[in-house]
C-alpha cells in the first residue's frame, strides 16, 4: 500500500471513528456472544487495529491473511 492510499485509509478510519455513535466494546461483545464473530476473527481484527494504531500498515495487511 503506498503512502497516499495508506493516508486515505487512515483518514477514512478517523472519520468513521469521529462519527461513530455507541459503545464499540459493547458492540464487539454482542457479536462475540451471539456467535456472529468468532474469537479467531476478533483476535485477527485486534491485531490489525493495533498495527494500524502503531502506523504499521504492512503488519495490518499481513494480519488480514493470518500472518
N, C-alpha and C positions, 0 to 999 in steps of 0.2 A: 504494500500500500504506500503510495507516495505521500509526501508531506501535505499536499493540497487536499487529497482525499481524506487523509488522516485528520487534518484540521476540520474539514467539513463534518466528518463523523463525530468528532468530539463536540463541535458546535451544536450539532443536532441532539446529541445526548444531553448537553447542558440545557438546551431549550426545553426538551422533554422534562427534565428534572425540575426546571423552574416552574413549569406549568402543571406538574402532577399534583393532583389533589387526593388526599387519602393517606393511609398508613402503609407504606411499601412492605414493611416487615410482616404486618398482618396479612397482606395480600399473598405474600410468598408462603406464609404458614398455612393459609387456607388452601393454596394449590398443593402443598405437600400433604396436608391432612386429607384432602379429597382424592388424592391419587392422580390428579391431573398433571403433577410434576413429580418425577422420581427424585430420590436423594442423589442419584448419579447426575441427573440433569442439573439439579441445584448446585452440586459441587463444581461442575464444569462452568456454569454461569458465574459462580462466585469467583473462580479463578480468572475468568475473563474480566470481570468487574475490577478485581484487584490489579490486574495488569494494566487496564485502561487508566485507572486512577494513578498508577505509577508511571504512566506515559510510555508503556512498553506495548505498542500495538502488535508487534511480531509475536510476542508471547500470548497476547489475547487471541490472535488468529490461530495460533498453534493449539491453544486450549480448546478452540472450537472443534478441533479434529482429535481431541483426546491425547495430545502430545505434551 
